[in-house]
Amino acid sequence: MRGRMVDVVLALAGLAVGVLMFATGQYQARFGVWWLVPPLVVCCGAVLLRRTAPVASVLVGTAALTPT
């Protein structure tokens, strides 16, 4: 695998493992975990940008994880 395909595999693997952890109860949160899925999806999307737009990738990932 080269380049862009590696990014796609990393993003999909991260999303799959994250959702699997939420679904099987490996991650516990006081208010439930399903509200954490949208930031997970955004961060996995930011992984897709890491080669073509690394600064945008960091900014998107940071914005997804920063509490408002």
C-alpha positions in Angstrom: 0.0 0.0 0.0 1.2 3.5 -0.7 0.2 7.0 0.1 -3.4 7.8 0.0 -4.5 4.2 0.5 -2.6 4.0 3.8 -4.5 7.1 5.0 -7.8 5.5 4.1 -6.9 2.3 5.9 -5.8 4.2 9.0 -9.0 6.3 9.1 -11.3 3.3 8.6 -9.4 1.2 11.1 -9.5 4.0 13.7 -13.2 4.5 13.2 -14.0 0.7 13.3 -11.9 0.2 16.5 -13.4 3.3 18.2 -17.0 2.3 17.4 -16.3 -1.3 18.4 -14.9 -0.1 21.8 -18.0 2.0 22.3 -20.4 -0.7 21.3 -18.8 -3.4 23.5 -18.6 -1.2 26.6 -14.8 -0.9 26.7 -15.2 2.8 27.2 -17.3 4.1 30.0 -18.6 7.6 30.3 -20.9 9.2 32.8 -23.4 10.5 30.2 -23.1 7.6 27.6 -20.6 7.2 24.9 -22.7 7.8 21.7 -22.2 11.5 21.9 -18.5 10.9 21.5 -18.9 9.2 18.1 -19.2 12.5 16.0 -15.8 13.7 17.2 -14.4 10.3 16.4 -15.7 10.5 12.9 -14.3 14.0 12.4 -10.9 13.0 13.7 -10.9 10.0 11.4 -11.8 12.3 8.6 -8.8 14.5 9.6 -6.6 11.5 9.1 -7.5 11.6 5.5 -6.1 15.1 5.2 -2.7 14.3 6.8 -0.7 14.0 3.6 -2.4 16.6 1.4 -3.2 19.3 4.0 -1.3 18.5 7.3 -2.1 21.9 8.9 -5.8 21.6 8.2 -5.7 18.1 9.5 -4.3 19.2 12.8 -6.7 22.1 13.1 -9.8 20.0 12.3 -8.7 17.3 14.8 -8.0 19.9 17.5 -11.4 21.5 16.9 -13.1 18.2 17.1 -11.5 17.4 20.5 -11.7 20.8 22.1 -14.7 21.1 24.4 -16.9 24.2 23.8 
